[in-house]
Amino acid sequence: MVDIPRRAVLGALGGLIGAGCVSRALEFARPEHSVPNIILVLADDLGYADLSCYGQTRFATPNIDRLAAEGVRCTAHYAGSPVCAPSRCALLTGLHTGHAYIRANDELPERGDVWNDPALEGQRPLAAGMPTIATTLQDAGYHTALIGKWGLGGPGSEGEPGRHGFDYALGYLCQRQAHNHYPDHLWRNGRRVPLDNPVMPAHQRFPAGADPNDARAYDRYRGREYAFEVMLEDALSWIRAHRTRPFFLHFAPTIPHVALQVPEDSLRRFLGRYPEQPYLGDRGYLPHIAPRAAYAAMIARLDDGIGRLMQTLADTGLDRRTLVIFTSDNGATFTTGGYDAAFFASNAPWRGAKQDLYEGGIRVPFIARWPGRVPRGLVRAEPCAAWDLAATCAELAGAPLAEDRDGRSLRPLLEGATASAHPPLYWEYEGMQAVREGDWKAIRNARRDTFELYDLASDPGEQQDLAAANGPVVMRMRELMRDLRTESVLFPLLRGAPS
């Protein structure tokens, strides 16, 4: 694909950066600045109820709970997709999956056996020149960084972070590589960074003949450098180094996506707390002797990291200058890799899980904290979505946004003001479509030719299908499913369906 200059694309979509934006960004150095730093934290497969401030009772998340207590917590926020790559595409570009370039995970099978050849890295890349939050803020004078999981283009591709507005990038470019929390390398600005870990396939079974109750038998599934810690330390150093001008940090840790792997100091906090059965790798990913303790420990490790991030903001004097947003790329996974969905009820009270367009697959935590601008302890129940963040960041930075984006700014919602009704929310994924308008939620499975309708006000768990009794509503929802999408050559709605 031709690498179209980004500024040319921005001009075609909404005009180049206005002359006033850079000067406004420079006001950051003044005591009464109005342009915030923005830190956008995107957890990986973290369910709605995986935080104690959203109802988790098996473990606590005090640092993330503090974010909610000191800011706004949204109870009807939606991810861009029920899986990784399209969710991240929607968040960064401001386009829902009816218009987005990436609409499903795509492993580019024409490249070979991606699952068993560790040399093959990266999914279908985001098209060169496509505007993102980072390009908008970069043009407004922000330093920009992506630290963590990318999943929108492998090494050397047009989808690398540096070609989509990020001045600096460290982490996993490939989401398959991110299944292992002890990788033998990460990528920094297009260059491979070796880690002190062995090459470790992320999908293995416990060896036949070994004792599954022998903790030492699981040592082979750990390394010496935990990727989350490497990326967190890098993020904290980057914040300290860029504290004098406005910055945008997209911190995208791979926790708690399986495989279940966590350093021993975190695991010890939970060993013996829950009844356990060793997981032997029979449902994908890596074995673990105490899978429940490992899952809780991984989220505790994430929570500790958020605490360290917030302390760094305080230590550098950036606390009141920084908007921190915390959310997840989709709901918690189904029962796979040793994760116990029934025990943790991570998606409660919603139906479904990752890969579903029911609420459990797409409704996720959303917390925002900006002292002095976002009221403390605010809870908002209005629907909003990941693709709103591009417009939100642009408005806060005083930057223009391409006119054809699907999202709208969440500034009124964050500041406690009355927000107008959100335009209909739309998703599509592998032959399924979903629309939410007001309290009505419709789900269509084009492969099975089924259509469901739910009233989320009276039935938030999506248990009672009302389609048969509400013909006019069904007609309206079908019209929205038609009108809110454009066909994609790469991701047709019925991609791969039998003829």
Secondary structure, 3 states (H helix, E strand, C coil): CCCCCHHHHHHHHHCCCCHHHHHHHHHHHCCCCCCCEEEEEEECCCCCCCCHHHCCCCCCCHHHHHHHHCCEEEEEEECCCCCHHHHHHHHHHCCCCCCCCCCCCCCCHHHCCCCCCCCCCCCCCCCCCCCCHHHHHHHCCCEEEEEEECCCCCCCCCCCHHHCCCCEEEEECCCCHHHCCCCCEEEECCEEEECCCCCCCCCCCCCCCCCCCCHHHHHHHCCCCCHHHHHHHHHHHHHHHCCCCCEEEEEECCCCCCCCCCCHHHHCCCCCCCCCCCECCCCCCCCECCHHHHHHHHHHHHHHHHHHHHHHHHHCCCHHHEEEEEEECCCCCCCCCCCCHHHHCCCCCCCCCCCCCCHHHHEEEEEEECCCCCCCCEEECCCEEHHHHHHHHHHHHCCCCCCCCCCCCCHHHHHCCCCCCCCCEEEEECCEEEEEECCEEEEEECCCCEEEEEECCCCCCCCCCCHHHCHHHHHHHHHHHHHCCCCCCCCCCCCCCCC
